[in-house]
């Protein structure tokens, strides 16, 4: 199915852009296929293409792979698409039985039911009837805390927060910061009933973290990343080897590495983190080994990211054993104490 009629009925800037790009492709290629057939082909490619990303999920373009495009969607997928340069792979999230269909998610499947349905209809022109969607709005993604009902007020707040989140992705850092703070405030106005793992709060936190890092506010960014590490990712991505969770943990590790390197010289970091008395060596080693233990399942043993992480593990191992192996041998003994400090960082600095 080419979906030309679907795109046409949508109209607007998207349809105008599609017509312009297909006309450009026809003229540039010199094909004699005819304008409508070129338009059909362009729509087919557009609807079946994937966002080309780096191993840490930064978008860099689009990818079209006919075999990968044959995978059907599910909001409860058993696989995730991972790129490593020009290579594309499906990483399984659980054991897949013989003759069981391999499914991926075309969208963010942590979103509430109606948001998932609307996005699939808008972008791919079909309603989802997967096992998760057949349960409607009864699952965790749609629940608020306590006796709160998903009232009209909460629905309006959710819609407003999602809109602000999308707007923040299209503007510069300063305006993005203000827009994200507005979105956060919308949720905080309902914080008594809004779980921190209910979207769009987790996605807002990710965007806010990126914004804080761009402004050099390392301590605040670290606090938000620790909220994700302790309280959000274990819920949204329960598999410890889920590629998104592994990437989040790797990014957290890199930020802790950097913070440890500036902890004695950056006044803002000193003022915000010195009271916690963090043992950065223990924390870094624990995070690194956690990431290393899951990277083969999440990205592949020979992937670029896996090789990068193993190199970093060896660098840190050498650095920590210059005066003997005693510190590494006792990491587990110190871990509970350091994890309690990190939870305090997450809770105090975010609040």
C-alpha positions in Angstrom: 0.0 0.0 0.0 1.5 3.4 -1.0 -0.7 5.5 1.4 -0.8 8.4 -1.2 -4.5 8.9 -0.4 -3.8 8.9 3.3 -1.1 11.5 3.1 -3.3 13.5 0.7 -6.2 13.6 3.1 -3.9 14.7 5.9 -2.8 17.7 3.7 -0.9 20.5 5.4 2.9 21.0 5.4 3.6 17.3 5.5 1.7 16.6 2.2 3.2 19.7 0.6 6.7 18.5 1.5 6.0 15.0 0.2 4.8 16.4 -3.2 7.9 18.7 -3.4 10.4 16.0 -2.6 8.8 13.4 -5.0 8.8 16.0 -7.8 12.5 16.8 -7.0 13.4 13.1 -7.1 11.6 12.7 -10.4 13.5 15.7 -11.9 16.9 14.9 -10.4 16.8 11.2 -11.5 15.5 11.8 -15.0 13.1 8.9 -14.7 10.3 8.3 -17.2 8.1 6.5 -14.7 5.7 9.4 -14.4 4.9 11.8 -11.6 2.2 9.7 -9.8 4.3 6.5 -9.7 7.3 8.4 -8.3 4.9 9.9 -5.7 3.7 6.4 -4.8 7.2 5.1 -4.5 8.3 8.0 -2.3 5.3 7.5 0.0 6.1 3.8 0.3 9.7 4.5 1.2 8.6 7.2 3.7 6.1 5.0 5.5 8.5 2.1 5.7 11.7 3.9 6.6 13.2 4.0 10.0 15.1 6.8 11.8 18.8 6.2 11.4 20.4 6.6 14.8 23.8 6.3 16.4 24.4 3.4 18.9 23.3 5.8 21.6 20.1 6.7 19.7 21.0 10.2 18.5 19.1 10.7 15.2 21.3 11.3 12.1 19.0 10.5 9.1 16.7 7.9 7.7 17.2 4.3 6.8 15.3 2.1 4.4 15.8 -1.7 4.6 13.1 -3.8 2.9 13.7 -6.8 5.2 13.6 -4.7 8.4 10.6 -2.8 7.2 8.6 -6.1 7.0 8.6 -6.3 10.8 5.2 -5.6 12.2 4.5 -3.2 15.1 3.5 -4.1 18.6 3.3 -1.8 21.7 4.7 -4.8 23.6 7.5 -5.8 21.2 9.9 -8.7 21.6 12.7 -6.9 19.8 14.3 -3.5 19.4 16.1 -2.0 16.4 19.7 -1.0 17.0 22.1 0.6 14.5 25.8 0.4 14.5 27.0 2.7 11.6 25.5 1.1 8.4 24.6 -2.1 10.2 21.1 -2.7 11.5 20.2 -5.5 14.0 17.1 -6.6 15.9 18.0 -7.2 19.6 15.6 -9.5 21.4 14.0 -8.5 24.7 12.9 -11.9 25.7 13.1 -15.5 24.4 11.3 -15.9 21.1 9.7 -19.2 20.4 10.1 -21.0 17.1 7.7 -19.6 14.5 6.7 -16.7 16.8 6.5 -13.4 15.0 9.3 -10.9 15.7 7.8 -7.5 16.4 9.2 -4.0 17.0 7.6 -0.8 18.1 7.3 2.0 15.6 6.7 4.6 18.3 7.5 5.1 22.0 5.5 2.3 23.5 5.8 3.7 27.0 3.2 6.4 26.1 -0.4 6.1 27.3 -2.9 4.2 25.2 -4.6 7.1 23.4 -1.3 8.8 22.7 0.0 5.6 21.1 -3.1 5.1 19.0 -3.1 8.7 17.8 0.6 8.6 16.8 0.2 5.4 14.9 -2.9 6.7 13.1 -1.2 10.0 12.3 2.2 8.5 11.1 1.3 5.0 9.9 -2.4 5.1 9.2 -3.5 2.1 11.3 -5.1 1.5 14.7 -3.1 -0.8 16.9 -4.7 -4.0 18.1 -1.7 -5.6 19.7 -2.1 -7.6 23.0 -1.2 -4.5 25.0 -3.6 -2.2 23.2 -6.5 -4.7 23.5 -6.3 -4.0 27.2 -7.0 -0.3 26.5 -6.4 2.2 29.3 -6.2 -0.3 32.1 -2.4 -0.7 32.3 0.3 1.2 34.2 0.9 3.6 31.3 -2.5 5.1 31.9 -2.7 5.0 35.7 -2.5 7.9 38.1 -1.7 7.4 41.8 -4.2 6.9 44.6 -7.8 7.3 43.9 -7.3 9.8 41.1 -9.4 9.3 38.0 -8.1 10.1 34.6 -10.4 13.1 34.6 -10.8 15.8 32.0 -8.5 18.0 34.0 -5.7 15.4 34.0 -6.3 14.7 30.3 -5.9 18.4 29.5 -2.7 18.6 31.6 -1.3 15.5 29.9 -2.0 17.0 26.4 -0.5 20.3 27.4 2.7 18.7 28.7 3.1 16.6 25.6 2.6 19.7 23.4 5.2 21.7 25.4 7.6 18.7 25.2 7.4 18.6 21.4 7.8 22.4 21.1 10.9 22.3 23.2 12.6 19.9 20.7 12.3 22.5 17.9 13.7 25.6 19.5 17.1 26.8 20.9 18.5 26.0 24.3 17.3 29.1 26.2 13.7 28.9 24.9 13.7 25.1 25.3 14.7 25.5 28.9 11.7 27.8 29.6 9.3 25.5 27.6 10.5 22.5 29.5 10.1 24.2 32.8 6.5 25.1 31.8 5.8 21.5 31.0 7.4 20.3 34.3 5.2 22.8 36.2 2.1 21.4 34.5 3.0 18.0 35.9 4.1 19.3 39.3 0.7 20.9 39.6 -0.6 17.4 39.8 2.4 15.7 41.4 0.2 14.2 44.2 -1.3 11.8 41.6 1.2 11.8 38.7 3.7 9.0 39.0 7.3 9.9 37.9 7.3 6.9 35.5 4.1 8.1 33.7 4.7 9.9 30.4 5.4 12.5 29.5 7.3 13.0 32.8 10.1 10.6 31.9 10.6 12.1 28.4 10.5 15.6 29.8 13.2 14.6 32.3 15.4 13.3 29.4 15.0 16.5 27.5 15.6 18.6 30.6 18.8 16.6 31.3 20.1 17.3 27.8 19.3 21.0 28.3 21.1 21.1 31.7 24.1 19.4 30.2 24.2 21.9 27.4 24.3 24.7 30.0 27.0 23.0 32.0 24.8 22.4 35.0 26.4 19.0 35.7 25.1 18.5 39.2 21.4 19.1 38.4 21.7 17.0 35.2 23.3 14.2 37.3 20.4 14.4 39.8 17.8 13.9 37.0 19.8 11.1 35.5 19.9 9.3 38.9 16.1 9.7 39.1 15.9 7.9 35.8 18.4 5.3 36.9 16.8 4.4 40.2 13.1 5.0 39.7 12.1 5.2 36.1 14.0 2.9 33.8 13.5 -0.2 35.9 9.8 0.4 35.4 9.7 1.5 31.7 12.5 -1.0 30.6 12.5 -3.9 33.1 15.0 -5.9 31.1 18.4 -4.7 32.4 19.8 -5.3 28.8 17.1 -3.2 27.1 19.1 -1.0 24.7 17.5 2.2 25.8 18.2 1.4 29.5 21.9 0.4 28.7 22.4 3.7 26.8 21.0 5.7 29.6 23.3 3.9 32.1 26.3 4.5 29.8 25.5 8.2 29.5 25.1 8.4 33.3 28.5 6.7 33.7 30.2 9.2 31.4 28.6 12.1 33.3 29.8 10.7 36.6 33.3 10.3 35.1 33.3 14.0 34.0 31.9 15.2 37.3 34.5 13.3 39.2 37.2 15.0 37.1 35.9 18.6 37.9 34.6 17.9 41.4 37.5 19.8 42.9 37.6 22.8 40.6 34.1 23.7 39.5 32.4 25.9 42.2 28.9 24.9 41.2 29.7 21.2 41.4 31.5 21.7 44.7 28.6 23.6 46.3 26.0 21.1 45.2 27.7 17.8 45.6 30.4 18.1 48.2 28.0 17.5 51.1 27.3 14.0 49.9 30.9 12.8 50.1 30.6 10.7 47.0 33.3 8.0 46.4 33.5 8.5 42.7 35.8 5.5 42.1 33.4 3.0 43.6 30.4 4.6 41.8 32.2 4.7 38.4 33.4 1.1 38.6 30.0 -0.2 39.7 28.2 1.6 36.8 30.8 0.6 34.3 30.7 -3.1 35.2 26.9 -3.0 35.1 26.9 -1.5 31.6 29.6 -4.0 30.5 27.5 -6.9 31.7 24.6 -6.0 29.5 26.1 -4.5 26.4 26.6 -7.7 24.5 22.9 -8.5 24.8 21.8 -4.9 24.1 24.0 -4.0 21.2 26.1 -7.1 20.3 29.6 -8.2 21.5 31.4 -6.8 18.4 29.4 -3.6 18.2 31.2 -0.3 18.3 29.6 0.7 21.6 30.6 -2.6 23.2 34.2 -2.2 22.2 34.2 1.4 23.4 32.8 0.4 26.8 35.3 -2.5 27.2 38.2 -0.1 26.5 36.8 2.3 29.1 36.5 -0.5 31.7 40.2 -1.4 31.1 41.2 2.2 31.4 39.4 2.6 34.8 40.7 -0.8 36.0 44.3 0.3 35.3 43.7 3.6 37.0 42.1 2.0 40.1 44.8 -0.7 40.6 47.9 1.5 40.3 48.4 1.0 44.1 47.1 -2.6 44.2 43.8 -4.4 43.6 42.4 -3.8 47.1 40.0 -1.1 46.1 38.4 -3.1 43.3 38.1 -6.1 45.6 36.1 -4.2 48.1 33.7 -2.3 45.7 30.8 -4.5 46.6 31.3 -3.8 50.3 31.0 0.0 49.7 28.3 -0.1 47.1 25.2 0.1 49.4 26.5 3.1 51.1 27.3 4.9 47.8 24.0 4.0 46.3 22.2 5.5 49.3 24.2 8.7 48.7 23.3 8.7 45.0 19.6 8.4 45.9 20.0 11.4 48.2 21.5 13.3 45.4 18.6 12.4 43.1 15.9 13.3 45.7 17.5 16.4 47.2 18.8 18.2 44.1 15.7 17.5 42.0 13.3 18.6 44.7 
